[in-house]
């Protein structure tokens, strides 16, 4: 089950192994996903579109820090 953090009214979800972005994320959510090459930060947009950074982060902490910064920016 995905872990939820609410930061500045934005939902940041960390997916558990085997979960997919579209099953868990909703519009305006930020989703963190660990894959073989690192931690990916995904942004859920209108109609379920997914936009992601070009490269993964090497640690969960780095991905979460970036997600929190993006949430602060989005909530302004």
C-alpha positions, 0 to 999 in steps of 0.5 A, a space after each residue: 500500500 502506498 505511503 501518503 505524505 501531505 505537504 502544503 496540501 499536495 499529496 506525495 505518494 510513495 509506491 510500494 513494490 508492484 504498485 503502479 502510478 495510475 492505480 494510486 495517483 490522482 490529479 495533482 499528486 506527486 508519486 515517488 517510485 523506486 525502480 532498478 535505476 533509482 527513485 523516480 518523481 512523477 507528477 499526475 496531471 489532468 486526465 491522469 497524464 504523467 510527467 516525470 523528471 528525466 533521470 532518477 534520484 539515487 536516494 529516497 531522501 533526495 527524491 522526497 526533498 525534491 517532491 516537497 519543494 515541488 509541492 511548495 511551488 505548486 501550492 503558491 
